[in-house]
Amino acid sequence: SADSGASLGDILGAALKARTPDKK
């Protein structure tokens, strides 16, 4: 993600995945 906004979304998405690894 080139934008700071898009990279923030990537970071939040990764954090959510880390918090809920098996939940889909």
ChimeraX attribute file (.defattr): number of C-alpha atoms within 10 A of each C-alpha:
attribute: neighborCount
match mode: 1-to-1
recipient: residues
	/A:1	9
	/A:2	6
	/A:3	8
	/A:4	9
	/A:5	10
	/A:6	11
	/A:7	12
	/A:8	12
	/A:9	13
	/A:10	13
	/A:11	12
	/A:12	12
	/A:13	12
	/A:14	13
	/A:15	12
	/A:16	12
	/A:17	13
	/A:18	10
	/A:19	10
	/A:20	10
	/A:21	10
	/A:22	7
	/A:23	7
	/A:24	5
